[in-house]
Amino acid sequence: MSRTRDADNHSAHLDRRGFLMATAALASAAMLPGAAHAATALRRRRLGGLEVSALGLGCQWRPGTTPGAVIDLYSCGFDRRSAVNLVRRAVDRGVTFFDTAEAYGPFLSEEIVGEALQGVRDNVVIATKFGFDIDLVTGERRPSGLNSRPEHIRQVVEAQLRRLRTDRIDLLYQHRVDPHVPIEDVAGTVKDLIGQGKVRHFGLSEPGLQTIRRAHAVQPLTAIQNEYSMLWRGAEAQILPLCEELGIGFVCWSPLGMGFLTGTVQADRRFATEPAPDFRAAVPRFAPEALKANLALVDVVRTWAQRKNATPAQLALGWLLAQRPDVVPIPGTTNEAHLDENLGATAVTFTADELIQLNAAVTAVAIRGERLPPAVMQMSGVEAPPKQ
């Protein structure tokens, strides 16, 4: 999942514009949105044995309500050509890591990424995911929900290779743990695909702790992809220490808290439920009373952003980059200016004392509301069944 600022109301945009104008005079050139990011965006990090840009691009889109429209989970939209251009601009700015999934669309996001990366395929890293039970012809989501049976994985990968217009997937994740398929069977299937050259690296998204260990024993994991941001720090308790123990990289989805940490979501904001639902309408931490209380965290982010001559988005992403050298955020957007702004986060640095102070300020804010709707939460932290 990615975040958005693009659908926020007009007053929020005015607030953000005013903040940018106020801080622009104080900001160093390296930290200004759109300024000389070519050098900073080219910084690299390692996820296990895979080298990627310090920031990736989350590509999670679906068809809009009008012909040719493309929208994200938060109903921010553009058209397909603009989506392709956004990915290409990211490449031009030094981004080498592009994250998508079969389920995003379904299929649409992979198709856009595949089209956009033609001609530069050998210079980038493509990550995608399998695991939902989706008809490979119609894109219909079947009632069973999840499907990580070995034969289905193989069929999905063949379809993904066609959509992505490539001969290999650099990083293949299981999107969610299938409670009916032993992880040994899943990891073994991916290991076979690696042996065939169709996949290079293996990852898991939102898995249980023991499932990580069991999968890693069959096919070493390159990355775990979980939600992680100032708004949700749950990974710090057990997942991140386990990744450090096993030498597994960590990819952060929703690194800007579904747009919350950009400072553009106001206390009176209500999220659309139709015609194209905003995912946040179903997320408990964005319910009216929880949202009002959680804005205390945005105050912390704004204060520190001013202190570091950065925007709130840059501060929040820079904080993630400062946590560990193998943490890679993958913010998404439908706006090229926000893409450029995000890349400026690589210039935000903290002294050891500053990081202690900021972590303490973030910890002091008690976040209200669950991070995901109940049906989605049920698919997080799941342990695969034992191998018989």
MILUMPA-167847 format. One record per residue (C-alpha): chain; residue in three letters; z negated, y negated, x negated; residue number from 1. Coordinates in pm, 1 decimal. Each point is the difference from the previous one (the first is absolute). Layout:
% residues N
PT  chaine  residu         w         v         u  num
PT       A     ALA         Z         Y         X  NUM
...
% end
This chain:
% residues 388
PT  chaine  residu         w         v         u  num
PT       A     MET       0.0       0.0       0.0    1
PT       A     SER      67.8    -352.1    -111.3    2
PT       A     ARG    -136.3    -337.9     103.1    3
PT       A     THR     156.5    -310.9     143.4    4
PT       A     ARG     -38.1    -373.4      22.1    5
PT       A     ASP     332.1     -51.4     168.1    6
PT       A     ALA     -98.7      25.8     368.9    7
PT       A     ASP    -308.7    -221.3     -16.4    8
PT       A     ASN      -7.7    -292.1     240.4    9
PT       A     HIS     128.3    -348.5     -71.7   10
PT       A     SER    -338.6    -152.3     -70.6   11
PT       A     ALA     -73.6     267.0    -256.0   12
PT       A     HIS     325.3     -79.6    -176.5   13
PT       A     LEU     -95.7    -368.4      -7.2   14
PT       A     ASP    -338.8      87.3    -149.6   15
PT       A     ARG     159.3     213.9    -266.7   16
PT       A     ARG     258.9    -265.7     -81.0   17
PT       A     GLY    -274.7    -258.6     -34.6   18
PT       A     PHE    -194.9     225.3    -231.9   19
PT       A     LEU     302.8      59.4    -219.2   20
PT       A     MET      67.5    -371.7     -20.8   21
PT       A     ALA    -361.0     -73.7     -89.5   22
PT       A     THR     -18.2     261.1    -272.2   23
PT       A     ALA     347.0     -52.7    -142.3   24
PT       A     ALA    -103.9    -302.4    -203.4   25
PT       A     LEU    -276.1     198.8    -163.4   26
PT       A     ALA     175.5     330.7     -51.9   27
PT       A     SER     149.0     104.0    -327.7   28
PT       A     ALA     372.3      74.2       6.9   29
PT       A     ALA     -54.9     371.0     -45.8   30
PT       A     MET    -207.5      22.3     316.6   31
PT       A     LEU     207.7    -206.9     237.9   32
PT       A     PRO     194.9     194.1     263.7   33
PT       A     GLY     362.9      17.2    -105.4   34
PT       A     ALA     -63.1    -126.5    -351.7   35
PT       A     ALA     113.6     186.3    -311.3   36
PT       A     HIS    -115.5     343.6     113.5   37
PT       A     ALA     262.1     185.5    -200.7   38
PT       A     ALA    -242.2      60.1    -286.4   39
PT       A     THR    -308.7      80.2     208.8   40
PT       A     ALA     182.4     223.7     246.8   41
PT       A     LEU     125.5     215.0    -286.4   42
PT       A     ARG    -347.0     115.4     -96.2   43
PT       A     ARG     -36.3     375.6      26.1   44
PT       A     ARG    -270.8     246.5      93.1   45
PT       A     ARG     -23.2     375.8     -14.3   46
PT       A     LEU     -63.0     235.0     288.5   47
PT       A     GLY     -70.6     319.3    -187.8   48
PT       A     GLY     321.8      58.1    -192.6   49
PT       A     LEU     203.9    -244.1     208.4   50
PT       A     GLU      57.9    -358.7    -112.4   51
PT       A     VAL      39.5    -261.6     275.4   52
PT       A     SER     -22.4    -374.8      44.3   53
PT       A     ALA    -354.0    -130.1      48.7   54
PT       A     LEU      89.5     -88.7     359.0   55
PT       A     GLY     228.6     208.5     217.2   56
PT       A     LEU     172.2     -79.7     327.5   57
PT       A     GLY    -103.2     179.7     316.6   58
PT       A     CYS     306.3      65.2     216.6   59
PT       A     GLN    -125.0      93.5     346.7   60
PT       A     TRP     239.0    -109.3     270.2   61
PT       A     ARG     115.7     110.6     345.4   62
PT       A     PRO     274.7    -106.3     238.8   63
PT       A     GLY     -66.9    -318.7     193.0   64
PT       A     THR      55.1     -58.4     368.4   65
PT       A     THR     342.5    -159.0     -46.4   66
PT       A     PRO     309.8     154.3    -160.9   67
PT       A     GLY     -11.4     -18.2    -377.1   68
PT       A     ALA    -358.5    -128.5     -13.3   69
PT       A     VAL    -247.3     148.6    -247.1   70
PT       A     ILE    -376.4     -52.6      38.1   71
PT       A     ASP    -317.0     113.3    -171.7   72
PT       A     LEU    -321.3     135.7     154.8   73
PT       A     TYR    -110.5    -352.0      80.8   74
PT       A     SER     324.8     -96.3     179.4   75
PT       A     CYS     120.3    -229.2    -277.8   76
PT       A     GLY     376.1      26.4      -3.4   77
PT       A     PHE     329.8     -59.9    -170.4   78
PT       A     ASP     332.3     180.0       4.8   79
PT       A     ARG     117.9     294.0    -206.6   80
PT       A     ARG     200.5    -213.1    -240.5   81
PT       A     SER    -304.0    -217.2     -67.4   82
PT       A     ALA    -208.3     312.1     -58.6   83
PT       A     VAL     250.7     123.3    -256.9   84
PT       A     ASN       1.1    -342.9    -164.5   85
PT       A     LEU    -380.3      -2.7     -15.0   86
PT       A     VAL      -4.5     328.3    -192.3   87
PT       A     ARG     269.1    -125.8    -234.8   88
PT       A     ARG    -190.4    -321.7     -61.4   89
PT       A     ALA    -305.1     207.0     -89.8   90
PT       A     VAL     208.7     183.1    -259.1   91
PT       A     ASP     120.9    -333.0    -138.9   92
PT       A     ARG    -361.8    -114.7     -33.6   93
PT       A     GLY     -97.2     305.8    -201.2   94
PT       A     VAL    -140.0     232.1     267.9   95
PT       A     THR      80.0     360.9     -87.5   96
PT       A     PHE    -216.9     184.1     254.7   97
PT       A     PHE     116.3      41.1     361.0   98
PT       A     ASP    -207.9     189.0     254.8   99
PT       A     THR     128.7     130.5     332.9  100
PT       A     ALA     -14.0     310.8     222.5  101
PT       A     GLU     200.1     220.7     231.2  102
PT       A     ALA    -226.1    -107.0     286.9  103
PT       A     TYR      71.5    -371.5     -43.7  104
PT       A     GLY     264.4     -56.5     262.5  105
PT       A     PRO      20.3     296.2       6.3  106
PT       A     PHE     264.7      13.1    -275.0  107
PT       A     LEU      93.0    -372.2      13.3  108
PT       A     SER    -212.5    -110.9    -293.9  109
PT       A     GLU     133.8     271.5    -229.3  110
PT       A     GLU     355.0     -92.3      97.5  111
PT       A     ILE     -58.8    -366.9     -84.6  112
PT       A     VAL    -163.9      81.7    -332.7  113
PT       A     GLY     279.9     239.4     -88.6  114
PT       A     GLU     264.8    -260.9      74.6  115
PT       A     ALA    -180.9    -278.8    -182.4  116
PT       A     LEU     -57.5     194.4    -321.3  117
PT       A     GLN     357.9     109.2     -53.3  118
PT       A     GLY     109.3    -101.0    -348.0  119
PT       A     VAL    -355.1     -28.2    -136.5  120
PT       A     ARG    -131.8     345.6      88.4  121
PT       A     ASP     -71.7      98.8    -358.6  122
PT       A     ASN    -212.3    -311.4     -53.9  123
PT       A     VAL    -241.7      48.9     289.4  124
PT       A     VAL    -257.0     243.5     135.4  125
PT       A     ILE      34.0     117.3     360.2  126
PT       A     ALA    -301.7     142.7     180.7  127
PT       A     THR      26.3     152.9     345.6  128
PT       A     LYS    -200.1     231.2     223.6  129
PT       A     PHE      28.9     310.1     216.3  130
PT       A     GLY    -246.9     160.7     236.0  131
PT       A     PHE      67.0    -102.6     358.8  132
PT       A     ASP     179.2     226.6     244.2  133
PT       A     ILE     317.9    -200.3      55.6  134
PT       A     ASP     329.4     140.5     125.1  135
PT       A     LEU     234.1     -34.8    -297.1  136
PT       A     VAL     298.6     -81.5     221.7  137
PT       A     THR    -135.7    -217.6     279.7  138
PT       A     GLY    -305.8    -149.7    -169.4  139
PT       A     GLU    -212.1     106.9     296.7  140
PT       A     ARG    -368.9      44.6     -79.7  141
PT       A     ARG    -104.9     342.8     121.4  142
PT       A     PRO    -330.3      51.2     185.3  143
PT       A     SER    -142.5     211.6    -282.0  144
PT       A     GLY     -34.0    -318.8    -206.0  145
PT       A     LEU     -18.7     136.6    -355.4  146
PT       A     ASN     216.2     256.8    -174.7  147
PT       A     SER     -38.2      92.1    -366.3  148
PT       A     ARG     131.8     354.1      23.1  149
PT       A     PRO     191.2      80.6    -320.1  150
PT       A     GLU     337.8      48.4     167.5  151
PT       A     HIS     -35.4    -327.7     187.1  152
PT       A     ILE     -88.7    -183.5    -322.5  153
PT       A     ARG     317.9     128.5    -162.5  154
PT       A     GLN     212.1    -110.2     295.3  155
PT       A     VAL    -162.4    -342.9       4.9  156
PT       A     VAL      60.0     -55.4    -370.5  157
PT       A     GLU     369.3      84.2      32.7  158
PT       A     ALA      28.8    -256.5     280.8  159
PT       A     GLN    -195.1    -257.4    -201.4  160
PT       A     LEU     228.7      40.2    -299.3  161
PT       A     ARG     298.3     -76.0     223.0  162
PT       A     ARG    -160.0    -304.1     159.2  163
PT       A     LEU    -119.6    -135.2    -333.6  164
PT       A     ARG     343.0      66.3    -155.2  165
PT       A     THR    -153.4     165.2    -303.2  166
PT       A     ASP     -31.4     337.6    -167.6  167
PT       A     ARG    -377.6     -15.3     -52.2  168
PT       A     ILE    -316.7    -145.9     148.0  169
PT       A     ASP    -222.7    -147.1    -268.8  170
PT       A     LEU    -327.5      34.7     189.3  171
PT       A     LEU     -32.3     219.1     308.6  172
PT       A     TYR    -318.5     -26.3     206.6  173
PT       A     GLN    -137.3     212.8     275.5  174
PT       A     HIS     -45.8    -278.0     257.7  175
PT       A     ARG    -302.0     157.9     165.8  176
PT       A     VAL    -173.4     331.8     -62.9  177
PT       A     ASP     116.5     269.3     243.0  178
PT       A     PRO    -312.2     177.0     133.8  179
PT       A     HIS     205.8     315.9      61.8  180
PT       A     VAL     165.5      44.3    -341.0  181
PT       A     PRO    -192.0      83.4    -320.0  182
PT       A     ILE      49.7    -272.7    -259.1  183
PT       A     GLU      87.3     273.0    -250.9  184
PT       A     ASP     312.7      72.8     204.5  185
PT       A     VAL      90.0    -368.5      11.0  186
PT       A     ALA     -59.8     -56.7    -370.9  187
PT       A     GLY     186.8     318.8     -86.3  188
PT       A     THR     301.4    -113.8     199.9  189
PT       A     VAL       3.8    -338.3    -171.8  190
PT       A     LYS     -38.5     175.9    -335.2  191
PT       A     ASP     314.0     200.8      78.2  192
PT       A     LEU     185.1    -320.5      92.2  193
PT       A     ILE    -108.9    -153.3    -329.5  194
PT       A     GLY     133.9     305.1    -179.4  195
PT       A     GLN     332.8     -51.4     178.2  196
PT       A     GLY      14.2    -364.2    -110.7  197
PT       A     LYS      -9.9    -133.5     357.1  198
PT       A     VAL    -349.0    -147.4     -39.3  199
PT       A     ARG    -168.6    -140.1    -311.0  200
PT       A     HIS    -363.8     -61.4      99.7  201
PT       A     PHE    -242.7     103.9     275.1  202
PT       A     GLY    -252.7    -205.8     195.4  203
PT       A     LEU    -227.4       9.3     305.0  204
PT       A     SER     -83.5    -269.3     253.2  205
PT       A     GLU    -344.8     -27.2     162.0  206
PT       A     PRO    -106.3     355.2    -100.0  207
PT       A     GLY    -339.3     167.4      -9.5  208
PT       A     LEU    -177.6      27.4    -335.4  209
PT       A     GLN      20.6     377.5     -33.2  210
PT       A     THR     364.8      -5.5     107.0  211
PT       A     ILE      69.8    -227.0    -298.2  212
PT       A     ARG    -161.0     247.4    -238.5  213
PT       A     ARG     177.6     298.7     151.0  214
PT       A     ALA     341.5    -167.6      -1.0  215
PT       A     HIS     -46.6    -124.6    -355.2  216
PT       A     ALA     -74.8     352.8    -118.6  217
PT       A     VAL     340.6     119.4     123.8  218
PT       A     GLN     214.3    -305.2     -81.1  219
PT       A     PRO    -160.8    -291.5    -184.3  220
PT       A     LEU     -16.6    -309.0     217.6  221
PT       A     THR     142.9    -327.3    -124.7  222
PT       A     ALA    -145.0    -227.4     268.2  223
PT       A     ILE    -224.4     -24.4     301.7  224
PT       A     GLN     102.5    -259.1     258.0  225
PT       A     ASN    -284.4    -130.9     215.6  226
PT       A     GLU     -90.8    -324.6     166.6  227
PT       A     TYR    -182.6    -226.2    -245.5  228
PT       A     SER     -67.2    -372.4       7.6  229
PT       A     MET    -285.1    -247.9      14.2  230
PT       A     LEU      -9.7      78.6     371.7  231
PT       A     TRP     -30.0     376.6     -50.1  232
PT       A     ARG    -165.7     129.2    -318.1  233
PT       A     GLY     -73.1     354.6     115.6  234
PT       A     ALA     204.1     153.6    -282.2  235
PT       A     GLU    -252.1    -127.1    -255.0  236
PT       A     ALA    -269.6     246.8     106.1  237
PT       A     GLN     169.7     332.2     -80.1  238
PT       A     ILE     379.9     -12.8     -10.9  239
PT       A     LEU      37.3    -240.0    -293.7  240
PT       A     PRO    -259.0     180.9    -216.2  241
PT       A     LEU     177.7     330.4      71.9  242
PT       A     CYS     334.6    -153.4     -95.2  243
PT       A     GLU    -151.9    -121.1    -326.7  244
PT       A     GLU    -144.5     345.1     -68.5  245
PT       A     LEU     334.7     173.7      57.3  246
PT       A     GLY     227.5    -265.6    -151.6  247
PT       A     ILE     166.5     -85.3     332.8  248
PT       A     GLY     133.3    -349.7      73.9  249
PT       A     PHE     -86.9    -190.8     315.4  250
PT       A     VAL     243.4    -182.5     229.5  251
PT       A     CYS    -145.5    -245.4     253.2  252
PT       A     TRP     156.6     -26.3     341.5  253
PT       A     SER     -89.8    -306.1     208.0  254
PT       A     PRO    -128.8    -182.9    -309.9  255
PT       A     LEU     -18.0    -324.2     200.5  256
PT       A     GLY    -188.3     152.6     291.4  257
PT       A     MET     295.2      -9.0     242.9  258
PT       A     GLY      46.2    -370.5     -71.1  259
PT       A     PHE    -367.0     -86.3      48.6  260
PT       A     LEU     -64.4     -94.6    -362.9  261
PT       A     THR     283.0    -252.8      -8.6  262
PT       A     GLY    -216.5    -234.5     205.8  263
PT       A     THR     255.6     -40.4     277.1  264
PT       A     VAL    -180.3     196.0     272.5  265
PT       A     GLN    -218.3    -231.4     207.6  266
PT       A     ALA    -310.9      88.6     202.9  267
PT       A     ASP     182.2     -48.7     329.7  268
PT       A     ARG     298.0     213.7     -97.7  269
PT       A     ARG      99.8     269.4     248.3  270
PT       A     PHE     255.7     261.1     -93.7  271
PT       A     ALA     300.4      85.5     214.8  272
PT       A     THR      15.8     332.4     181.9  273
PT       A     GLU     359.0     -41.2     123.2  274
PT       A     PRO     296.8       3.9     -17.1  275
PT       A     ALA     -42.5     102.4    -365.4  276
PT       A     PRO    -370.7      77.8     -48.3  277
PT       A     ASP    -187.1    -148.7    -293.9  278
PT       A     PHE    -188.6     289.4    -161.3  279
PT       A     ARG    -305.9    -221.2     -43.3  280
PT       A     ALA     -46.3     -16.1     376.9  281
PT       A     ALA    -139.4     354.3     -20.5  282
PT       A     VAL    -205.9     -46.6    -318.1  283
PT       A     PRO    -374.1     -46.0      70.7  284
PT       A     ARG     -63.7    -241.4    -286.2  285
PT       A     PHE     250.2    -241.4     162.8  286
PT       A     ALA    -170.6       7.2     341.6  287
PT       A     PRO    -117.1    -351.6      99.2  288
PT       A     GLU    -368.8      20.7     -93.3  289
PT       A     ALA      59.8     203.7    -315.3  290
PT       A     LEU     278.1    -231.9    -111.3  291
PT       A     LYS    -222.0    -304.8      40.3  292
PT       A     ALA    -274.2     156.4    -212.9  293
PT       A     ASN     238.7     133.4    -263.8  294
PT       A     LEU     140.0    -345.8     -71.3  295
PT       A     ALA    -300.5     -51.5    -228.8  296
PT       A     LEU     195.2     205.9    -252.6  297
PT       A     VAL     296.0    -235.7      26.4  298
PT       A     ASP    -232.6    -287.3     -88.0  299
PT       A     VAL     -89.1     185.1    -321.3  300
PT       A     VAL     365.8      58.9     -79.4  301
PT       A     ARG      94.1    -363.4      61.2  302
PT       A     THR    -284.7    -128.8    -215.7  303
PT       A     TRP      95.1     221.6    -290.8  304
PT       A     ALA     371.0     -69.0      44.8  305
PT       A     GLN     -65.2    -369.8     -47.3  306
PT       A     ARG    -216.1      76.9    -301.6  307
PT       A     LYS     279.6     206.7    -157.0  308
PT       A     ASN     282.9    -238.9      98.6  309
PT       A     ALA     160.6     272.2     208.3  310
PT       A     THR      81.4      67.7     363.3  311
PT       A     PRO    -225.3     231.8     203.0  312
PT       A     ALA     263.2     276.0     -14.8  313
PT       A     GLN      26.6     -29.8    -377.2  314
PT       A     LEU    -377.8       3.6     -37.2  315
PT       A     ALA     -36.0     314.3     212.7  316
PT       A     LEU     274.0     183.5    -188.1  317
PT       A     GLY    -128.4    -120.3    -335.7  318
PT       A     TRP    -343.4     136.3      89.5  319
PT       A     LEU     149.9     343.1      59.8  320
PT       A     LEU     188.6      -8.2    -329.3  321
PT       A     ALA    -325.9     -83.3    -176.6  322
PT       A     GLN    -185.2     303.2     137.7  323
PT       A     ARG     173.7     264.1    -212.1  324
PT       A     PRO     307.5      14.7    -224.4  325
PT       A     ASP     159.4     277.8     207.7  326
PT       A     VAL     -32.8    -169.5     339.5  327
PT       A     VAL     335.6    -112.4     142.6  328
PT       A     PRO      14.0    -201.5     325.4  329
PT       A     ILE     312.5      23.9     217.5  330
PT       A     PRO      -2.5    -304.6     230.5  331
PT       A     GLY     280.1     -19.3     251.5  332
PT       A     THR     167.5    -302.8     153.1  333
PT       A     THR     307.0    -113.3     188.9  334
PT       A     ASN       2.0    -336.2    -179.2  335
PT       A     GLU     151.6     -63.8    -344.8  336
PT       A     ALA    -232.4    -294.5     -66.1  337
PT       A     HIS    -301.5     221.9      60.4  338
PT       A     LEU     148.8     261.5    -231.7  339
PT       A     ASP      19.0    -262.0    -275.0  340
PT       A     GLU    -352.6    -116.2      77.6  341
PT       A     ASN    -136.7     353.6     -22.4  342
PT       A     LEU     151.6      50.5    -343.2  343
PT       A     GLY    -200.2    -299.0    -120.5  344
PT       A     ALA    -313.3     213.8      39.3  345
PT       A     THR      71.2     161.6    -335.9  346
PT       A     ALA     -92.8    -331.9    -164.4  347
PT       A     VAL    -343.8     -13.3     165.4  348
PT       A     THR    -267.1     116.9    -243.0  349
PT       A     PHE    -378.5      17.7       2.7  350
PT       A     THR    -264.6      -0.2    -267.7  351
PT       A     ALA    -254.8     280.3      18.2  352
PT       A     ASP    -259.0    -240.2     143.0  353
PT       A     GLU     243.2    -136.7     257.4  354
PT       A     LEU      84.1     348.9     118.4  355
PT       A     ILE    -369.6      82.5      39.8  356
PT       A     GLN     -52.6    -317.9     202.6  357
PT       A     LEU     305.1      57.7     217.7  358
PT       A     ASN     -84.3     364.7      63.7  359
PT       A     ALA    -349.8    -102.6     103.8  360
PT       A     ALA     135.9    -264.1     238.8  361
PT       A     VAL     240.5     250.9     155.7  362
PT       A     THR    -271.0     264.4      31.7  363
PT       A     ALA    -231.8    -247.1     172.4  364
PT       A     VAL     236.3     -26.1     297.2  365
PT       A     ALA     -66.0     280.6     249.9  366
PT       A     ILE     335.7      92.2     154.4  367
PT       A     ARG     -11.2      85.4     368.5  368
PT       A     GLY     226.5     253.4     171.2  369
PT       A     GLU     176.6     314.9    -113.7  370
PT       A     ARG     301.4     -46.1    -226.2  371
PT       A     LEU     242.5     201.3     215.5  372
PT       A     PRO      41.5     112.6     363.2  373
PT       A     PRO    -186.6     325.1      80.1  374
PT       A     ALA     315.3     215.5      12.8  375
PT       A     VAL     102.4    -115.1    -346.9  376
PT       A     MET    -351.6      28.2    -141.4  377
PT       A     GLN      -0.7     366.2     101.3  378
PT       A     MET     281.9      60.1    -248.0  379
PT       A     SER    -184.3    -163.1    -291.8  380
PT       A     GLY    -219.8     189.7    -244.7  381
PT       A     VAL     107.0     335.8     144.8  382
PT       A     GLU     -54.4     318.1    -199.9  383
PT       A     ALA     281.6     254.8       6.4  384
PT       A     PRO     -87.7     350.9     122.6  385
PT       A     PRO     -84.9     262.6    -261.5  386
PT       A     LYS     270.1     216.5    -148.1  387
PT       A     GLN     -34.6     351.5     140.9  388
% end
